[in-house]
């Protein structure tokens, strides 16, 4: 509007991607699947809108924000109202979209460069964590190790279709959900994402330089072989929770990390351990504390719990519900209470019996706050590695098993 020329993708098409309502409508027009969504105009209509989407949990997404600012998952009505107040404050002039939050879905992203709508470079990475963790906080794996070939093909086709319709010239990043080989789009960012340096180094192709050349009108052939690497690269996040007194070290859809590390390995296990060690992770030597959330999560972790006791030869300490489930499966675990006391998790942490904490919240209070705060905070304050995502915990235990 000020008459300043924009190199690359036009301002109009950037708006079609950044305005949540316009982008969701665009996907519908193209027949591209996405989580059920609705445009929120009046906060008073929020609960009725959630019911129309199939109930909680829901994802609240304001437009024109970076790092997931004011983006949150709501698990109950009071929490939804608090989130909406914050979202409307951050971006009062642009729409807020509320969409159904897909649980236990794999998140995948593609970093790409296009030229007048033609995709010329792309790299697909998969998250180890389930969807719901901001991509800046997630552990990325390149090339993907656990995806169906059909899922990868579908993602590339969707990205190419969106690039063509938005006439993208320059960098873009798209994020997807995958569940039972079905692919749904989360969002498209018409800019270089924080994973651009990672995919550039992992593939040996400078995506930023190529995007800049295309925006300046320079064309030359480029190779694109990101799925044919002879190694695996993992990007692990770095956090500063220890410097934030009292902060709950829980991950969500709004970014919390303050840095990241990219490492290489012959396989995912080696690359993951390299990356974790580089962020300050230490291999457990004394004992592991498990607090595993919903009942199904406790059983999903049963094989890894056996690996901890039988192959890594480490004692397991567990909060009451987790200990009961493990005992029922014949897995030995010392029961510890969540709160203070002579046989509490906090006491065991203070006494140095535990050097790895795996804490997955089981429930949320009326303000949407996850349980287990004292344990998570106690681990951070004691300098003990903390994992709050079940899929990452499983991947770490499997890596330790393969790479002792």
C-alpha positions in Angstrom: 0.0 0.0 0.0 2.9 2.3 0.6 4.2 1.7 -2.9 7.3 -0.4 -1.9 8.0 -3.3 -4.3 8.0 -6.7 -2.7 10.4 -9.2 -4.2 9.1 -12.8 -4.7 5.5 -13.7 -3.7 3.0 -10.8 -4.0 1.6 -9.1 -0.9 -1.9 -10.3 -2.0 -0.9 -13.9 -2.0 1.0 -13.6 1.3 -2.2 -12.3 2.8 -4.1 -15.4 1.4 -1.7 -17.6 3.3 -1.4 -15.6 6.5 -5.1 -14.8 7.0 -6.3 -18.0 8.6 -9.8 -17.7 7.3 -8.8 -17.0 3.7 -6.2 -19.9 3.8 -8.7 -22.4 5.2 -11.2 -21.3 2.6 -8.6 -21.7 -0.1 -7.9 -25.3 1.0 -11.6 -26.1 0.9 -11.8 -24.7 -2.6 -8.8 -26.9 -3.7 -10.3 -30.0 -2.0 -7.3 -30.3 0.3 -8.1 -31.9 3.6 -7.6 -30.0 6.9 -8.9 -30.3 10.5 -12.5 -29.0 10.8 -12.5 -25.3 11.3 -14.6 -22.2 11.9 -14.0 -18.5 11.8 -14.7 -16.9 15.2 -16.3 -13.4 15.1 -17.9 -13.1 18.5 -16.2 -14.6 21.6 -19.7 -15.2 23.1 -20.3 -17.8 20.3 -17.1 -19.7 21.2 -18.6 -22.6 23.1 -21.4 -23.1 20.5 -18.7 -23.1 17.8 -16.6 -25.7 19.7 -19.7 -28.0 19.9 -20.1 -27.7 16.1 -16.5 -28.9 15.6 -17.1 -32.0 17.8 -16.0 -30.7 21.2 -12.8 -30.2 23.0 -9.8 -30.1 22.5 -9.6 -27.3 20.0 -6.8 -25.2 18.5 -7.1 -21.4 18.5 -5.0 -19.8 15.7 -4.8 -16.0 15.2 -3.6 -14.6 11.9 -0.3 -12.8 11.2 1.8 -14.1 14.2 5.3 -15.6 14.5 6.4 -18.5 16.7 2.9 -19.5 17.5 2.2 -16.4 19.5 -1.2 -16.6 21.2 -1.8 -19.9 19.5 -3.0 -22.5 22.1 -4.9 -25.7 22.6 -8.0 -25.4 24.8 -9.2 -28.4 26.8 -12.2 -26.8 28.5 -14.4 -23.7 28.3 -12.6 -21.5 30.9 -9.3 -22.1 29.3 -10.8 -21.3 25.9 -12.0 -17.9 27.1 -8.6 -17.0 28.4 -6.9 -18.0 25.2 -9.4 -16.0 23.1 -8.8 -12.9 25.1 -5.1 -13.2 24.5 -5.5 -14.0 20.8 -7.7 -11.0 20.1 -5.3 -8.8 21.9 -2.3 -9.9 19.8 -4.1 -9.6 16.5 -7.4 -7.6 16.8 -7.6 -6.7 13.1 -7.3 -10.2 11.8 -9.5 -13.2 12.2 -9.1 -16.0 14.7 -9.8 -19.5 13.4 -10.8 -22.3 15.8 -10.1 -25.8 14.5 -10.5 -29.3 15.9 -7.3 -30.5 17.6 -6.2 -33.9 16.2 -4.8 -36.1 19.0 -2.1 -38.7 18.4 -1.3 -37.5 14.9 2.2 -37.3 13.4 3.3 -33.8 12.3 5.3 -33.4 9.2 6.7 -30.3 7.5 8.1 -29.4 4.1 10.6 -26.7 3.5 10.6 -25.6 -0.1 11.6 -23.0 -2.7 9.3 -22.1 -5.6 9.7 -20.0 -8.7 6.5 -18.4 -10.2 4.4 -21.2 -8.6 6.8 -24.1 -9.6 8.4 -25.9 -6.6 12.1 -26.3 -7.4 13.4 -27.5 -4.0 11.8 -29.3 -1.2 12.8 -31.2 1.9 10.4 -33.2 4.1 11.0 -33.6 7.8 9.0 -35.6 10.4 8.5 -34.7 14.0 9.3 -37.3 16.6 6.7 -35.8 19.0 3.0 -36.0 18.2 1.3 -32.9 16.8 0.6 -30.2 19.4 4.3 -29.3 20.0 5.4 -26.1 18.1 7.7 -27.0 15.2 10.4 -24.8 16.8 10.2 -27.0 20.0 9.9 -30.3 18.2 12.6 -32.9 17.4 12.9 -33.1 13.6 14.2 -36.0 11.6 15.4 -35.7 8.0 14.9 -37.7 5.9 11.7 -39.2 7.4 12.1 -42.6 8.9 8.6 -43.7 9.8 6.4 -42.3 7.0 4.5 -44.2 4.3 5.8 -43.6 0.8 2.2 -42.7 -0.1 2.2 -40.0 2.7 5.4 -38.4 1.3 4.0 -38.3 -2.2 0.7 -36.8 -1.0 2.6 -34.1 0.9 4.7 -33.1 -2.1 1.7 -32.9 -4.3 -0.3 -30.7 -1.9 2.7 -28.4 -1.5 3.1 -28.2 -5.2 -0.6 -27.4 -5.7 -0.5 -24.6 -3.0 2.7 -23.1 -4.5 1.0 -23.0 -7.9 -2.2 -21.4 -6.7 -0.4 -18.8 -4.5 2.1 -18.2 -7.3 4.9 -18.5 -4.8 8.4 -17.2 -5.7 10.9 -17.7 -2.9 10.8 -19.7 0.3 7.9 -21.3 2.0 7.2 -23.9 4.7 4.1 -26.0 5.1 3.0 -28.2 8.1 0.9 -31.3 8.0 -0.9 -33.8 10.2 -0.7 -37.5 9.3 -2.9 -40.1 10.9 -3.6 -43.6 9.4 -2.0 -42.4 6.1 -4.5 -39.5 5.8 -2.8 -36.1 5.4 -4.3 -32.8 6.6 -2.8 -29.3 6.2 -2.1 -27.2 9.3 -0.7 -24.0 7.7 1.5 -22.5 5.1 4.2 -19.8 5.8 5.4 -17.8 2.9 8.8 -17.2 4.4 12.0 -19.0 5.4 11.2 -21.1 8.5 13.6 -21.8 11.4 14.3 -25.2 9.9 15.7 -23.7 6.6 19.3 -23.7 8.0 18.8 -27.3 9.2 17.6 -28.7 5.9 20.2 -26.7 4.0 23.0 -28.2 6.0 21.5 -31.7 6.0 20.9 -31.8 2.2 24.0 -29.9 1.2 21.9 -27.4 -0.7 21.6 -23.8 0.4 17.8 -23.2 0.4 18.1 -19.6 1.5 20.6 -18.7 -1.2 18.4 -20.5 -3.8 15.2 -18.7 -2.5 17.0 -15.3 -2.8 18.2 -16.1 -6.3 14.7 -16.9 -7.4 13.3 -13.8 -5.8 15.8 -11.8 -7.8 14.9 -13.5 -11.0 18.0 -15.7 -11.3 17.3 -19.2 -12.6 19.6 -22.2 -12.9 19.1 -26.0 -12.5 19.2 -27.4 -8.9 19.3 -31.0 -7.7 16.6 -32.1 -5.2 17.5 -35.4 -3.5 16.5 -34.9 0.1 15.1 -38.4 0.5 18.2 -40.2 -0.8 20.7 -39.3 1.9 23.1 -41.9 3.3 22.7 -40.6 6.8 20.0 -39.3 9.2 20.0 -35.7 10.6 18.1 -34.7 13.8 17.4 -31.2 15.0 16.8 -31.0 18.8 15.6 -27.9 20.6 17.4 -26.1 23.4 15.4 -24.6 26.3 16.2 -22.1 29.1 13.6 -23.2 31.6 16.3 -23.3 34.3 16.7 -19.5 34.0 12.9 -18.8 34.3 12.1 -19.2 38.0 8.8 -21.0 38.5 8.0 -21.5 34.8 6.3 -24.8 33.9 8.6 -26.6 31.5 5.7 -27.9 29.4 5.7 -27.8 25.6 2.8 -26.6 23.5 1.8 -25.0 20.3 3.4 -21.7 21.3 7.2 -21.8 20.9 9.4 -22.0 24.1 12.8 -23.0 22.8 15.8 -20.6 22.7 18.0 -22.5 20.4 18.6 -25.8 18.6 21.2 -28.3 17.6 21.5 -30.3 14.4 23.4 -33.5 14.4 24.1 -36.4 12.0 24.2 -40.2 12.5 24.2 -43.4 10.6 20.6 -43.9 11.8 17.9 -42.0 13.8 19.1 -43.5 17.1 22.7 -42.2 16.7 21.6 -38.8 15.4 19.1 -38.4 18.1 21.5 -39.2 20.9 24.2 -36.9 19.4 21.7 -34.0 19.3 20.4 -34.6 22.8 23.9 -34.7 24.3 24.7 -31.5 22.5 21.7 -29.8 24.2 22.9 -30.9 27.6 21.1 -34.3 28.0 23.0 -36.9 30.1 22.5 -40.6 29.8 20.7 -42.0 32.9 22.9 -43.9 35.3 20.9 -44.1 38.6 17.1 -44.3 38.0 14.2 -43.2 35.9 11.0 -41.5 37.2 7.9 -42.3 35.1 4.6 -40.4 35.4 2.8 -41.4 32.2 -0.5 -39.6 32.0 -3.7 -41.3 30.6 -4.1 -45.0 31.0 -3.5 -45.8 27.3 -0.1 -43.9 27.5 0.9 -46.1 30.4 0.4 -49.3 28.3 1.9 -47.8 25.2 5.1 -47.3 27.2 5.2 -50.9 28.5 7.8 -52.2 26.1 10.1 -49.2 26.8 9.7 -49.7 30.6 10.9 -53.3 30.2 13.9 -52.0 28.2 14.7 -49.6 31.1 14.7 -52.3 33.7 16.0 -55.4 31.8 18.4 -54.0 29.2 19.5 -50.6 30.6 19.4 -52.2 34.0 18.0 -49.0 35.7 15.5 -48.9 38.5 12.1 -47.4 37.7 10.3 -45.0 40.1 6.7 -44.2 39.3 3.8 -42.1 40.5 0.9 -44.1 41.9 -1.2 -44.6 38.8 1.8 -45.4 36.6 3.2 -47.8 39.3 -0.1 -49.6 39.5 -0.2 -50.1 35.7 3.4 -51.3 35.6 2.9 -53.7 38.4 -0.1 -55.2 36.6 2.2 -55.8 33.6 4.8 -57.5 35.8 7.3 -54.6 35.5 9.0 -53.7 38.8 8.6 -50.0 39.9 9.0 -48.2 43.2 5.8 -46.2 44.0 6.3 -42.5 44.8 3.7 -39.9 45.7 3.5 -36.8 43.5 3.5 -34.4 46.4 5.9 -33.9 49.3 6.5 -36.6 51.8 9.1 -39.3 52.8 8.2 -41.4 49.8 7.7 -38.7 47.3 9.1 -38.0 43.8 10.5 -34.7 45.0 12.4 -36.4 47.9 13.8 -39.0 45.4 15.0 -36.2 43.1 16.6 -34.3 46.0 18.4 -37.5 47.2 19.9 -38.1 43.8 18.2 -41.4 43.1 16.7 -40.1 39.8 18.6 -38.7 36.7 15.9 -38.9 34.1 12.3 -37.7 34.4 9.6 -38.7 32.0 6.4 -36.8 32.8 3.3 -36.8 30.6 0.4 -34.9 32.1 -2.7 -37.0 32.9 -5.3 -34.3 33.3 -5.9 -30.6 33.3 -7.6 -28.4 36.0 -10.4 -25.9 35.4 -7.8 -23.4 34.1 -6.3 -25.9 31.7 -3.1 -26.3 33.7 -1.5 -29.7 33.4 -0.9 -31.8 36.5 2.6 -32.8 37.7 4.0 -29.2 37.8 6.1 -29.8 41.0 7.8 -32.9 39.4 8.6 -31.1 36.2 9.9 -28.0 38.0 11.8 -30.1 40.5 13.6 -31.9 37.6 14.6 -28.6 35.9 15.8 -27.0 39.2 17.9 -30.1 39.9 19.4 -30.1 36.4 17.9 -33.5 35.5 16.9 -34.2 31.9 13.1 -33.9 31.5 10.9 -35.4 28.7 7.2 -34.4 28.6 6.2 -36.1 25.3 5.5 -39.8 25.1 6.7 -40.3 21.6 10.0 -38.6 22.3 10.4 -40.7 25.5 9.9 -43.9 23.5 12.4 -42.8 20.8 15.0 -41.9 23.5 14.7 -45.2 25.3 14.9 -47.1 22.0 18.0 -45.1 21.0 19.7 -45.8 24.4 18.9 -49.5 23.8 20.5 -49.6 20.3 23.4 -47.3 21.1 24.6 -48.2 24.6 
